[in-house]
Amino acid sequence: MQRRNATSKRATVHDVAAAAGVSRGTVSRFLHGGYVSTAARDAIETAITETGYVPNTAARNLVTQRSQAVGFIVLEPQGQLLEDPNIGAIMLGANAVFSAADYQMVNLVVDSARDLARIAKYLMGGFVDGVIIVSARAHDPITRIVTEMALPATFVGHPPDLGRDVPYVGIDNVGSARAITERLAATGRRRIGMIAAALDRDSGADRLLGFQLALGERLDARLVAKVRYYDYVSGMHGMRVLLDREPRIDGVVAASDFVAAGALQVLREAGRVVPEDVGIVGFDDSPWAQRTSPALSTVHQPANELGARAADLVLRQLRGAPFEPGGILLPTPVVWRASA
């Protein structure tokens, strides 16, 4: 294969046509997916390799008014983004779908007001054709910006102020949290608490509601430790709060597996044996659920599929294809392991 050095002139369609021995129009049809004969196709592909031709996507985008890029917006602190396996799985699921459709996925992290202002300008500049938004809170500025721009968008989760006609993909956090809490209570635990995280977004608030509904009149409001994030440090803090309030606590529902892992560390330090002294359950069925000792009972959240389905909904909007407005809820079975 011929190599073009950095200072050589960029190959053009004319160069490819000359090398392939076909017309410029034939090369153009090939590049745009039109019909060309097998012989012409083989000759053009060989010529592209020999000349080092790279399609000028910038010029194409000026004509089509499309960037062929979709933003993946995560409204989480950077540390949470790097450590939370669910966000990574959602991202990979979305990227696989966009890649198959020849779209570039651009990752955008909103960790501060400065990030918000910069990303708002980026979106309004037309650098992406649509967006996936993960972890939006109620009254989030990004939601307002995307809505005002009428930018094709899909949310992972459903903030309470999001209109029902806006596409979203999620899970039944209330029902899932209720199911695993009831399963934990059925093991005979009598003093059950919860480490409730991320109550400023729908997932955290809904998991707390599911916990409360499961216990009903047995609920002890003192045994709800509210923490800010779905992370290990928050789990440690929440578990210390619960032990201070009720040293005899014998059951814990953690808002995520990552939170549960932190809680398990504190229980070990306190000399409490799991599951004999305290039964503990998580949420997500992330890699953390099987890294802990004992392995966590949890709720399986199909993170990869959430990303894939969100990407598909964005592409449908971009293509003008029909889709059912409102939300898609994916199944979340309870996975019972040794921790409870």
N, C-alpha and C positions, 0 to 999 in steps of 0.2 A: 504494500500500500504506500502511495506517495505521501510524504509528510510536508505540510506547508509550514514554513517558519513564521514566527510572530509578526514579522514585518511584511509578509507577502500580502498581495491584494486578495480580498475576500472573494471566493468563487461565487459566480452568479448562475442564474438559470441558463443564460446563454452558454456559459462554460460547460454546464452539464449536457445541454443539448448537442453541443459540438462534439464532446467526448463520446456521447452515446450514439451519434449519427442519426438523431431524430429532430423533429421540429421543437421550437420553444413551447408551442401550444401543447404538444404531447407531454412534455415534462410538466407543464402546469397542471394538466388533467391528472397526471400521476400524483402530484403533490397534494391535490385537493380531493383525492379519493375517487376520481372518475375512471372510466374504463380505458385501458390501454392493452394492447396485445401482450401475450406472455413474453415474446421476444423483446418487445420494447421495454417492458417492465424490468427484465433481467439486465438489459443494456443500461437503463437509467440507474438502477441500483448500483451497478458496477461503476458507472461514471460518478455518482455521488461519492462513493468511497475514494475513487482516484483523485477527484478534485478537492475533496474535503469540504464539499458544499454543506452549509447549515442554513435551513430556511430562516428568512427574516421575519420572525414572529412579531416584532414591533410594527413592521409595516402592515402585516395582516391584521393586527389588532386595531390599527387606525381605521381600517376599512370596516371591520366587523363590530367595532365598539365593544369588544370583549377582551379581557386580559388573560383568559384561560387560567385564572387563579382563583382560589377560594380561601378565605381567611378562617383560621381555627382559633377562636378567641377563648382564652381561659381566664376567668376572673378569680384567680387564686394567688396568694403570695408565691414567690418563686420557689421557696423551699418546699412548699406543699406540692407544687407542680412536679418537682424532681423526685419527691419521695412517695407520692401517692400512686400505687400501681394501677388504680382504676383510670386515672386521667391518661396515663400512658397507653392503656389498652383501648380506650375510646379513640385516642389520637391515631393509633395504628389501624384500627378498624375503618376509620374515615379515610385515612390516606390510601388504603388499598383500593377503595372504591373510586376515589378521585384519580388515582394513578391509572386504573384500567380505562377511565374515560378521558385520559390525556389532559387532566387538569393538575396544576401544581397547587399543593396545599401550603399556605403560609401561616406559620404559628405566631400568634400575637398574645402576649401576656400582659394583663392589666394588673399591676402591683401598686400603683400610686396614681395620684391626680395627674401627675406629669405624663404617665403612660396613657391615661385616658385621653388627654388633650391631643397627644401625638397620634394615637390610633384613630381618633375621630377624624382628624385631618387626612389620615391615610385612606380611610374608608370613603370619605367624600371626594378624594382625588381620583377615584375610579380604578384603583390598583387591584381590586378584587371584584369578581362578579357576584359573589354571595358570601355568606358566612355561616359557620356553626358556632354557637355560643354555649359554653359550659360553665355551670356554677353561677348563673345570674341570680342576684338577690332581688327582693321586692324594690321597685322604684329605681332600678339600676340605670344610670345614664346611658350605658351602651344600648340597652333595650329601647330607650327613647330615640336615640340617634338612628338606629337601624330601622325603626318603625317610620320615622319621619322621612328617611331616604327611600322608603319602599324597597329596600335592598332584599333580594331573596335570602331568606334566613331560616334556619332550623335550630331550635333550642334543645339541649340535652337537659331534661328536667323542665319543670313548669312553675316559674315564679308566679305568685298569687295575682300580680297585676298584669300578667300576660293574657291578652285576649284569646278566647277559645278558638278563633279562626286562624291563629298563627301556628304553623306546624311545630310540633315538638315530639320528642321521643323520650320515654321515661319508663319508670316502674311504679308499681303500687306500693309506695313506701309505708303508707298507713297499714294496709293489709298484711304486708310482709313482716313488719315489726310486731304487729299483733300476733301473728302466727308463731313466731319464734319465742315471744314472751310467754304465750300460752303453753308452748312445749316445755319451756324451762320450768314454769310453775307446776306442770304435771309431774315433774320429778320429785315433788314434795317440798320444794323450797318455800319458805314462809316469809322471809325478810328479803324481798327482791328490790334492788335499786337499779338506776340507769345512769350511765354517763352519756348525757345528751349533748351532742356537738352540733355546731353550725346551725343554730336556730334562726339565723337571719336569712336562710334560704329554704326552699320548699322541702328538700330531702330531710334536713335535720328536724324541722318543725313537724313534718309528717311522721317521722319515726318516733318522736316523743309522743305524739297523739296516739299512735298504734300501741305503744307501751301502756299508756294510761287507759285506753279502752280495754286492753287485755286484763288488767288487774282490777278495774272497776272499783268496788268498795274496799278492796284489799290494798289499794294504792296508799302508800305513805309518802306524802309530798316532800318530806324531808330527805327522802332517798332518791332525789333527782339532783345530780351534780351537773351543772351547766358549764360547758367549756366552749371555747371559741372555734377550734379547728378539729378536723378529722385527722389528728396526728398522734404520734407516740407520746410526746411530752404532755399533751392535753389528757391522754389516757392515764398517765401517771398522776397528774394533778387531780383528776376527777376521782380516781380510786382512793387517794389519800383523804379527800373530802368525805367520801362515803364511809370509810373506816372510822373517821373522827366522829361522824354523826351516829353511826350504828356499828360498834365493833363486832356484833354478832351477825352481821349481814351474811346471808348464805346464797344469794343469787345476784348476778349482775348482767344487765343487758348493755352492751357497748354499742354506740352508734355506728362504729365501723370496726373492721378487723385491726386496723392500725391503732385505733384507740384501745381495743381489747388487749393488744400486745403490750402497750404501756401499763395497763391495769394489771396484767399478769406479773409484770416485773415487781410492782409494788406489793402484790399479794405474797410473792416469794419472799421479799424482804421482811414482810410482817409475819412470816412463818405460817401462812395459811396455805393449805394444800388444796389444789384443784384437781378433780372436782369434789373430793371428799368433804372439805370444809365449805368451799364456795364453788358453785357452778357458774360458769361465765360463757356468754355467747356474743358473737360479733355480727357483722353485716358486711356483705360484698363477696365473700368467697374469693378474696384476692390471694396472691401468693403468701401473704402474712398468715393466712388461716392455717397453712400446713407447715409454716416455719416455727410456729410456737410449740411449746411443750407444756401440756398436751395440745394436740391439734384442736383447732377451734370449731365448735358448732357455729353455724353461720347461715346467712341467707345468700344464695347465689345470685349475683347481679351480672347479667351478660354484657359486660362493659364493651367488649370488642364489637358485639352486634349493635349496641347502642350507637357507636360511632359509624358503623356501616349504614345503618338505617337512616341516621341523620344526614350522611353524605348523599344517599340516594334521594332523599326529599329535597335537598338543595338542587341537585341535578335536574330533578323533575321540574322544579320551578324555572330553572334556566332554559329548559327545552320547551317550556310551555305545555308539558305533558300533564294530564289530569292526575290529581292526587286528592286523597280524602283530607279535608281541612281538619284542624284540631290535632289531637294527640294519638300516639301509638304507644301502648303499654306492653312491655315484654314480660314474660313469665319469670318468677323469682322463687324457685323451690327452696325449702329449708334443707340444709345439708347438716346432718347430725353426726358429730364426731365426739372425741373423748372429753372435751372440756366441761361437759355438763351431764 
